[in-house]
């Protein structure tokens, strides 16, 4: 029995007030360290359960990123001049993976919790408090306000380090080992981590299509960051497309003819076929080039003929139409026998609220594709992307749930909705918006960089994209029914999905074993 539990029980038996039973952390010298799952959250001051959450091994396919966290705990007097090294993972034959990327996790304060829903909600917001979210690369220069590396850790506080490992396409399968060292003026701590490389590869170009919007875009560095995390920017300039396809895995891009605003429920007339073809001519042809025509028009009435007109014109020019709305049977024929909408993009909330939703979706998928999205969700239990929600919210939708519903992509409305000081203020202007909504990256200027840096949430999104690939590889082997059976325990439906990282990892490992069966 742990000492803390023993003392608590003793207090109850001898009827001492609980205040007298507070267990203080034992004194120690130098840093204490633990390796922890990338899907875990480490609170700034917690200490009692850290030794029960140690992770000693991670697993990955070739051409996959896998991560873990190295948590550093400071003694009462704190730590200064902290430096961290993680050796390259190496197998018994001497083959080494590329050096891991290291990030210092930066805590931000959430001053109000996200939408919690009913007391029976199993996906409630965790509430106000400090959350590790922004990731500071070790090679960032840092600033006086936000130092980079080396760093200090205040007394009785945690400092998690995010460790990103990439497995290249030529890595032999098997077990690899890495050794980490945490040095400080107050002492040193060391440890090891194992990695199993599975004997198959994920595709370099993601199978999962996506469209993430960057507002006020000025530089290509934002697109670099999204593509590195296997996410497609909505807009990629024509002059970049060939290089992005060859080197960065770009698989989809918007043609950028806009039909309406979602404020007034008005659709303009479509451009001419000649205009569409002229713009299309400059685009890379081995991409999915779609036209994102309208957004969230489910509530609008009287638009059926306009949507059909846009569909017919785009189709004549050879371009599929994407609209954010739940499939509507009256749009399944644009007048030529083809669905007016080729890519339906809907939120779990729209699915749950729709009548006869699964039958309608089944009919839509016979003649078109469908993607998922999430934004400002309030309905209980469905995935939400606020900082103070459990990490699995960022992974489950585009991964196992997309496979569960036969969806081929996902969309998000903005990645850089920054306030005046985003490293200190993640509260959005609208009172009902969760902290961090529309903000998946942080500007680099506050840490001395010219390019943006990721959040932990962006890393979790990447994990979901890679989960999707496991399922897609099984589909390509003709094992769709087996896939559905294997993922059901973790992703039954939009409102019943696992929040437990260990269960998700267990399902992922089961999928890997199915892929490696000869």
HELIX and SHEET records of a PDB file:
HELIX    1   1 UNK A    3  UNK A   13  1                                  11    
HELIX    2   2 UNK A   18  UNK A   21  5                                   4    
HELIX    3   3 UNK A   50  UNK A   52  5                                   3    
HELIX    4   4 UNK A  221  UNK A  228  1                                   8    
HELIX    5   5 UNK A  238  UNK A  243  1                                   6    
HELIX    6   6 UNK A  244  UNK A  248  3                                   5    
HELIX    7   7 UNK A  273  UNK A  280  1                                   8    
HELIX    8   8 UNK A  304  UNK A  316  1                                  13    
HELIX    9   9 UNK A  329  UNK A  331  5                                   3    
HELIX   10  10 UNK A  348  UNK A  353  1                                   6    
HELIX   11  11 UNK A  357  UNK A  367  1                                  11    
HELIX   12  12 UNK A  393  UNK A  396  1                                   4    
HELIX   13  13 UNK A  397  UNK A  401  3                                   5    
HELIX   14  14 UNK A  402  UNK A  404  1                                   3    
HELIX   15  15 UNK A  445  UNK A  447  5                                   3    
HELIX   16  16 UNK A  456  UNK A  476  1                                  21    
HELIX   17  17 UNK A  480  UNK A  487  1                                   8    
HELIX   18  18 UNK A  501  UNK A  516  1                                  16    
SHEET    1   A 5 UNK A  32  UNK A  37  0                                        
SHEET    2   A 5 UNK A  64  UNK A  73 -1                                        
SHEET    3   A 5 UNK A 158  UNK A 167 -1                                        
SHEET    4   A 5 UNK A 101  UNK A 110 -1                                        
SHEET    5   A 5 UNK A 129  UNK A 137 -1                                        
SHEET    1   B 5 UNK A  57  UNK A  62  0                                        
SHEET    2   B 5 UNK A 187  UNK A 201  1                                        
SHEET    3   B 5 UNK A 174  UNK A 184 -1                                        
SHEET    4   B 5 UNK A  79  UNK A  86 -1                                        
SHEET    5   B 5 UNK A 151  UNK A 153 -1                                        
SHEET    1   C 7 UNK A 209  UNK A 212  0                                        
SHEET    2   C 7 UNK A 409  UNK A 412  1                                        
SHEET    3   C 7 UNK A 369  UNK A 373  1                                        
SHEET    4   C 7 UNK A 343  UNK A 347  1                                        
SHEET    5   C 7 UNK A 320  UNK A 324  1                                        
SHEET    6   C 7 UNK A 288  UNK A 295  1                                        
SHEET    7   C 7 UNK A 252  UNK A 254  1                                        
SHEET    1   D 2 UNK A 260  UNK A 261  0                                        
SHEET    2   D 2 UNK A 266  UNK A 267 -1                                        
SHEET    1   E 2 UNK A 441  UNK A 442  0                                        
SHEET    2   E 2 UNK A 453  UNK A 454 -1                                        
SHEET    1   F 2 UNK A 491  UNK A 493  0                                        
SHEET    2   F 2 UNK A 496  UNK A 497 -1                                        
END                                                                             
